[in-house]
Amino acid sequence: MDGRLVFEQSPLSEVVEELARYHEVSFVFADLSLAKLTLSGTFDTGDLKPFLGALERMFPLRVKLQSDKITLSRR
């Protein structure tokens, strides 16, 4: 799919690594156990906000956005 990434039962670490390739950001896991969470879905490569919002709804985590760094921490 053009402009979209499709994941099926992929570790969160792989998903954010792939999304980071499309944006000038790095993802940091404050709690490394979060990197092992798996998710499935189709995400737009052009806009991270829907993805970040979905993460907070789907998982017990908090997203903190700081200019070029996104920190994922446990709630």
Backbone as JSON Lines, residues from 0, in Angstrom:
{"i":0,"aa":"M","n":[0.84,-1.19,0.0],"ca":[0.0,0.0,0.0],"c":[0.87,1.24,0.0]}
{"i":1,"aa":"D","n":[0.52,2.19,-0.81],"ca":[1.31,3.4,-0.93],"c":[1.05,4.33,0.26]}
{"i":2,"aa":"G","n":[2.14,4.72,0.97],"ca":[2.01,5.63,2.09],"c":[1.48,4.99,3.36]}
{"i":3,"aa":"R","n":[1.41,3.68,3.36],"ca":[0.91,2.96,4.55],"c":[1.83,1.79,4.85]}
{"i":4,"aa":"L","n":[1.91,1.47,6.12],"ca":[2.65,0.3,6.55],"c":[1.67,-0.67,7.2]}
{"i":5,"aa":"V","n":[1.8,-1.93,6.87],"ca":[0.92,-2.96,7.4],"c":[1.74,-3.88,8.3]}
{"i":6,"aa":"F","n":[1.22,-4.1,9.51],"ca":[1.89,-4.97,10.47],"c":[0.92,-6.03,10.96]}
{"i":7,"aa":"E","n":[1.43,-7.23,11.18],"ca":[0.6,-8.3,11.73],"c":[1.37,-8.98,12.85]}
{"i":8,"aa":"Q","n":[0.87,-8.82,14.07],"ca":[1.5,-9.38,15.26],"c":[3.01,-9.06,15.3]}
{"i":9,"aa":"S","n":[3.33,-7.81,15.05],"ca":[4.72,-7.36,15.03],"c":[5.09,-6.76,16.38]}
{"i":10,"aa":"P","n":[6.33,-7.0,16.83],"ca":[6.77,-6.36,18.07],"c":[6.77,-4.84,17.91]}
{"i":11,"aa":"L","n":[6.39,-4.15,18.96],"ca":[6.35,-2.69,18.92],"c":[7.7,-2.11,18.54]}
{"i":12,"aa":"S","n":[8.78,-2.75,18.97],"ca":[10.12,-2.25,18.61],"c":[10.31,-2.2,17.1]}
{"i":13,"aa":"E","n":[9.82,-3.19,16.38],"ca":[9.95,-3.21,14.92],"c":[9.04,-2.17,14.27]}
{"i":14,"aa":"V","n":[7.84,-2.01,14.81],"ca":[6.89,-1.06,14.25],"c":[7.44,0.36,14.34]}
{"i":15,"aa":"V","n":[7.92,0.75,15.53],"ca":[8.42,2.12,15.69],"c":[9.71,2.34,14.91]}
{"i":16,"aa":"E","n":[10.52,1.3,14.77],"ca":[11.75,1.42,13.98],"c":[11.41,1.73,12.53]}
{"i":17,"aa":"E","n":[10.4,1.04,12.01],"ca":[9.98,1.26,10.63],"c":[9.35,2.65,10.46]}
{"i":18,"aa":"L","n":[8.49,3.06,11.39],"ca":[7.87,4.38,11.3],"c":[8.89,5.5,11.42]}
{"i":19,"aa":"A","n":[9.92,5.3,12.22],"ca":[10.97,6.32,12.4],"c":[11.71,6.6,11.09]}
{"i":20,"aa":"R","n":[11.72,5.64,10.2],"ca":[12.38,5.84,8.9],"c":[11.68,6.92,8.07]}
{"i":21,"aa":"Y","n":[10.41,7.18,8.36],"ca":[9.63,8.15,7.6],"c":[9.55,9.51,8.27]}
{"i":22,"aa":"H","n":[10.11,9.63,9.46],"ca":[10.03,10.87,10.22],"c":[11.38,11.15,10.87]}
{"i":23,"aa":"E","n":[11.64,12.39,11.16],"ca":[12.9,12.76,11.8],"c":[12.75,12.68,13.31]}
{"i":24,"aa":"V","n":[12.45,11.47,13.79],"ca":[12.3,11.23,15.22],"c":[12.97,9.91,15.58]}
{"i":25,"aa":"S","n":[13.26,9.78,16.85],"ca":[13.72,8.5,17.37],"c":[12.76,8.1,18.48]}
{"i":26,"aa":"F","n":[12.56,6.82,18.61],"ca":[11.71,6.29,19.67],"c":[12.6,5.73,20.76]}
{"i":27,"aa":"V","n":[12.22,6.02,22.01],"ca":[12.96,5.52,23.17],"c":[11.98,4.78,24.06]}
{"i":28,"aa":"F","n":[12.35,3.59,24.47],"ca":[11.54,2.81,25.41],"c":[12.07,3.04,26.81]}
{"i":29,"aa":"A","n":[11.29,3.73,27.65],"ca":[11.69,3.94,29.04],"c":[11.61,2.63,29.8]}
{"i":30,"aa":"D","n":[10.73,1.74,29.35],"ca":[10.57,0.41,29.93],"c":[10.74,-0.57,28.77]}
{"i":31,"aa":"L","n":[11.81,-1.33,28.77],"ca":[12.12,-2.2,27.64],"c":[11.09,-3.29,27.41]}
{"i":32,"aa":"S","n":[10.29,-3.63,28.42],"ca":[9.26,-4.65,28.22],"c":[8.2,-4.18,27.23]}
{"i":33,"aa":"L","n":[8.03,-2.87,27.08],"ca":[7.06,-2.34,26.11],"c":[7.46,-2.68,24.68]}
{"i":34,"aa":"A","n":[8.75,-2.8,24.42],"ca":[9.23,-3.09,23.07],"c":[8.74,-4.44,22.58]}
{"i":35,"aa":"K","n":[8.4,-5.34,23.5],"ca":[7.97,-6.7,23.14],"c":[6.47,-6.82,22.89]}
{"i":36,"aa":"L","n":[5.71,-5.78,23.21],"ca":[4.28,-5.81,22.94],"c":[4.06,-5.97,21.44]}
{"i":37,"aa":"T","n":[3.05,-6.73,21.06],"ca":[2.81,-6.93,19.63],"c":[1.52,-6.23,19.21]}
{"i":38,"aa":"L","n":[1.51,-5.81,17.96],"ca":[0.32,-5.18,17.42],"c":[0.17,-5.47,15.95]}
{"i":39,"aa":"S","n":[-1.06,-5.35,15.52],"ca":[-1.41,-5.51,14.11],"c":[-2.17,-4.27,13.68]}
{"i":40,"aa":"G","n":[-1.96,-3.86,12.45],"ca":[-2.69,-2.71,11.95],"c":[-2.04,-2.12,10.72]}
{"i":41,"aa":"T","n":[-2.74,-1.17,10.15],"ca":[-2.25,-0.42,9.0],"c":[-2.1,1.03,9.43]}
{"i":42,"aa":"F","n":[-0.93,1.59,9.21],"ca":[-0.64,2.93,9.69],"c":[-0.13,3.81,8.55]}
{"i":43,"aa":"D","n":[-0.59,5.04,8.55],"ca":[-0.2,6.05,7.57],"c":[1.23,6.5,7.87]}
{"i":44,"aa":"T","n":[2.09,6.48,6.87],"ca":[3.48,6.89,7.07],"c":[3.63,8.41,7.17]}
{"i":45,"aa":"G","n":[2.6,9.16,6.74],"ca":[2.7,10.61,6.7],"c":[2.36,11.32,8.0]}
{"i":46,"aa":"D","n":[1.66,10.66,8.91],"ca":[1.19,11.32,10.12],"c":[1.31,10.37,11.31]}
{"i":47,"aa":"L","n":[2.18,10.72,12.25],"ca":[2.41,9.87,13.42],"c":[1.33,10.02,14.5]}
{"i":48,"aa":"K","n":[0.64,11.15,14.54],"ca":[-0.3,11.41,15.64],"c":[-1.37,10.33,15.8]}
{"i":49,"aa":"P","n":[-2.02,9.86,14.74],"ca":[-3.0,8.79,14.93],"c":[-2.37,7.51,15.5]}
{"i":50,"aa":"F","n":[-1.18,7.2,15.05],"ca":[-0.47,6.02,15.56],"c":[-0.18,6.17,17.04]}
{"i":51,"aa":"L","n":[0.35,7.33,17.44],"ca":[0.69,7.55,18.85],"c":[-0.56,7.51,19.73]}
{"i":52,"aa":"G","n":[-1.65,8.08,19.24],"ca":[-2.9,8.04,19.98],"c":[-3.41,6.61,20.14]}
{"i":53,"aa":"A","n":[-3.28,5.82,19.09],"ca":[-3.72,4.42,19.13],"c":[-2.89,3.64,20.15]}
{"i":54,"aa":"L","n":[-1.61,3.92,20.21],"ca":[-0.76,3.23,21.19],"c":[-1.26,3.45,22.61]}
{"i":55,"aa":"E","n":[-1.59,4.7,22.92],"ca":[-2.04,5.02,24.28],"c":[-3.4,4.39,24.59]}
{"i":56,"aa":"R","n":[-4.22,4.18,23.57],"ca":[-5.53,3.55,23.8],"c":[-5.4,2.03,23.9]}
{"i":57,"aa":"M","n":[-4.49,1.45,23.15],"ca":[-4.36,0.0,23.08],"c":[-3.53,-0.62,24.19]}
{"i":58,"aa":"F","n":[-2.55,0.12,24.67],"ca":[-1.58,-0.44,25.61],"c":[-1.47,0.41,26.87]}
{"i":59,"aa":"P","n":[-0.97,-0.18,27.94],"ca":[-0.78,0.58,29.18],"c":[0.5,1.41,29.1]}
{"i":60,"aa":"L","n":[0.53,2.35,28.16],"ca":[1.73,3.17,28.02],"c":[1.38,4.63,27.81]}
{"i":61,"aa":"R","n":[2.38,5.45,28.01],"ca":[2.25,6.9,27.85],"c":[3.26,7.33,26.79]}
{"i":62,"aa":"V","n":[2.82,8.22,25.92],"ca":[3.68,8.75,24.86],"c":[4.08,10.17,25.23]}
{"i":63,"aa":"K","n":[5.37,10.44,25.21],"ca":[5.86,11.8,25.47],"c":[6.66,12.24,24.24]}
{"i":64,"aa":"L","n":[6.16,13.3,23.6],"ca":[6.78,13.8,22.38],"c":[7.62,15.03,22.7]}
{"i":65,"aa":"Q","n":[8.9,14.96,22.36],"ca":[9.83,16.07,22.56],"c":[10.58,16.29,21.26]}
{"i":66,"aa":"S","n":[10.29,17.32,20.57],"ca":[10.87,17.68,19.27],"c":[11.21,16.47,18.4]}
{"i":67,"aa":"D","n":[12.4,15.89,18.52],"ca":[12.8,14.79,17.66],"c":[12.9,13.46,18.39]}
{"i":68,"aa":"K","n":[12.3,13.38,19.59],"ca":[12.34,12.14,20.38],"c":[10.95,11.82,20.92]}
{"i":69,"aa":"I","n":[10.57,10.56,20.8],"ca":[9.3,10.07,21.36],"c":[9.63,9.01,22.38]}
{"i":70,"aa":"T","n":[9.25,9.29,23.63],"ca":[9.53,8.34,24.71],"c":[8.25,7.58,25.04]}
{"i":71,"aa":"L","n":[8.37,6.26,25.09],"ca":[7.26,5.39,25.44],"c":[7.53,4.83,26.82]}
{"i":72,"aa":"S","n":[6.64,5.12,27.76],"ca":[6.82,4.66,29.14],"c":[5.56,3.97,29.62]}
{"i":73,"aa":"R","n":[5.7,3.16,30.63],"ca":[4.56,2.43,31.19],"c":[3.7,3.39,32.0]}
{"i":74,"aa":"R","n":[2.37,3.21,31.89],"ca":[1.43,4.02,32.67],"c":[1.33,3.46,34.06]}
